[in-house]
């Protein structure tokens, strides 16, 4: 990689094929020029008497060089095809048709790219189908809620109407029989509204619980975290951030696999985004009486604006990066990531803390030791 990085940083030659050809040219001609120079110096024969030999050698060298360059460019075709196939899929999502029957390095490269793109396309197709199903289910739920608007609007109208009459005392001073009747009507309407609302919440709670119970499993968090590190390698490498993982041999948890993987991935994203270029992010897995995930972004620091409202209420020692007050509503890209981590933790019955440490920004999540019901925000 060092030679490639040396040439890539200087952007010369601009193409990978050009780099191969330059290296090949120098590798062939430097020894040849050295040998010819030595022969001319060591041989006492006058230069003019050897000119025909030198011309013949020059012509043969040029012909051989041209043929070699053409052959090298042709041999690099698999690399170009694999690169173009990956780029074309990213741009147009057109699945390539690369040859996969060859067993040498270039053949394995093409076969690997073909398999990766095929698997990725199948995964995206499945994800899109699931998204469409979710959107359809969501639309049906919205239609159901829209059909219940009368059940909400009627008692609310009664409550608000009687409340306005009582507030303005339009039928006399407080304390009469009419006011007692109004209070009874308000209470009955409020009870009807509460029952309707509770029915909706119970339905949502039951459905979420059913989905969670169906998907949760006992799994090892270590390989999931290792996979999350691999998925975030692209972003870390672009920022020149090193990601290291410290974990026991295994760490069993009972939860939903996709939620655990997304939780660790989001924690890594937040840390990588805040870590200075050339810095390091540490992912620590441990059993602290309950499975715990800690991500430390060395050299990074959290500001008050980075914290979502839920964390701001419990935060101490955080300073604002602006002259505005803490409650000004300022936010940063980190705020969204921390909010997403908090949402995952709320759904998994986990506890999330964001703080400073001597090393830098520290994100700590303690998972529930036993699977718990999905918490529904029905406050």
Secondary structure as UniProt FT lines:
FT   HELIX           2..10
FT   HELIX           16..42
FT   HELIX           47..50
FT   HELIX           51..75
FT   HELIX           77..92
FT   HELIX           105..147
FT   HELIX           149..168
FT   TURN            169..171
FT   TURN            174..175
FT   HELIX           177..215
FT   STRAND          216..220
FT   HELIX           221..231
FT   HELIX           233..238
FT   TURN            239..240
FT   STRAND          242..246
FT   STRAND          252..256
FT   HELIX           257..274
FT   TURN            277..278
FT   STRAND          280..287
FT   STRAND          291..298
FT   HELIX           304..306
FT   HELIX           309..312
FT   TURN            313..314
FT   HELIX           326..328
FT   HELIX           333..347
FT   TURN            348..349
FT   STRAND          351..356
FT   STRAND          360..366
//
